[in-house]
Amino acid sequence: MKHWGCLALLALSFAVAAEPATPVLRIASLRLPQDSAQWDRQRGRILTLLAGLRADVIAVQDVRQSPGSPNAACWLATRLRYSCDFITADPPSHAQRRGNAMLAGLDVMEDGLTLLHGQGQLTAAGMQRARLERRAVNIYIARIAPDGNDPQVRAQQAADLLAWIGATDEDEPSLVVGEFSAPTEELVRQLPGFQPARQNPSTRQPAAGSAPGSRAHGLDVLYQVRSFADVAQQAVELAPEGEEPAPLALGVMTTLRLIAGEAADPTAP
């Protein structure tokens, strides 16, 4: 009887070992230095920092490019050997263009772009459907921080984003990485089904003189609770160098575990 008990335990251990682990997704959401002199001085250190993070996706907010100022995010992507999508509402004919960038170290199966409207203001949102091991994951990027921080414009842009997600997600796990000027409570209300990755956002101290609940949510990843678990975040910052008084804050790194579900077809184009 003891012999059969050992065999049963051995068989159970093999079954547990054979069960595939659910994949983990690592996303960095950043803002790079806007000052050209600071960027030139720090870009080598920023590149080293990002290479060490080994993020699957790097989303860069508020990227500027012009003939005299190349796209900093795509410069990083080239050296990290990531793909780079520059997502902007500005046509290529404009000398000065502003938008977001999505840097992917994953196999991107599909991508897209849409415009978010609001009282004459346009901003672009992007999407990539990427292969995470054998699963398909939708990664949306947006910056809902309109000029003047008008609540009505924020609401319209959030509604446009939510409608686009509903039309394009194909019932695959989805998340939104972005920068949001809305207070956390407003953001959660406008994008139902998505939860901010930042832990206990209500515990952050408001800025001096600001009204309760008025502080911008800022950089974050919004994830579908039904699709992701074990969410963790860490600050992404560059250690001070020389006489610099404090670290250079760049953004946040979010790690999420994809909840088990039907795997994507590995032979799909």
Helices and strands as residue ranges (DSSP letters): H 2-18, E 24-30, H 36-53, E 57-65, H 72-80, E 83-88, E 97-104, E 107-116, E 123-132, E 135-144, G 147-149, H 151-168, E 174-180, H 184-190, E 194-196, G 201-203, E 218-224, E 228-238, E 248-258
